[in-house]
């Protein structure tokens, strides 16, 4: 109980909705990725040929254009927002970088 004190306090409701395994109607689009992990990571931030910073945060690859303070994303799930992707770029992946 010391590790998981909530186990004795949580119970399944007697009445609840049926499980719906359909894909939700809503979607998301990332606007900006804040933060960068440097605690125990090495050699994971670079400059590309256009002198834009490239790095990753969890499952999202980020290209930062510091002049306009805009980002392009790789991964992070499905998105219909094609404004952020250059032609031929991969739009999603399913694992951490």
Secondary structure, DSSP 8 states (H G I E B T S, - for coil): --S-TTTTT----SS------S--S-------------SS--S--EE-TTS-EEEEETTEEEEEETTTTEEEEEESS----GGG--TT-----SS--
